[in-house]
Amino acid sequence: MIKEEIAKAFSNGEFERTYDFIAKNAEWIVIEEDKFTGKQAIIDNCEQVGNYFKSVTTDLKTLNTIADGNNVVINGTAEFLREGKRVSFVSACDVYEFNDVNQIQKITSYCIQSK
């Protein structure tokens, strides 16, 4: 996969497809929420998020993908429904920094939850 495909898969919750492309010492910062350091910590969090995604109906939309060199930015929305009712709606932007061997070195996620 190319950088844009890796970033889009991760942002769309297709985490397992991206595991081979996460650097061993990668970092994932979710602004104002959490920080995960190291590939295994990132994968562990992906598994938790993935389990949540399985417990709801998820409608993820990618609005923009911007790529420049080793950086990819994805923004979009996520709507989560349970029994036909909205549980939450999030506007998000993920900034990916790749190393020179096409692995994610750093992710900075900005997630704004609608009230």
Secondary structure by P-SEA (a helix, b strand, c coil): ccaaaaaaaaaaccccccccccccbbbbbcccccccccaaaaaaaaaaaaaaaaacbbbbbbccccccccbbbbbbbbbbbccccccbbbbbbbbbbbcccccccbbbbbbbbcc
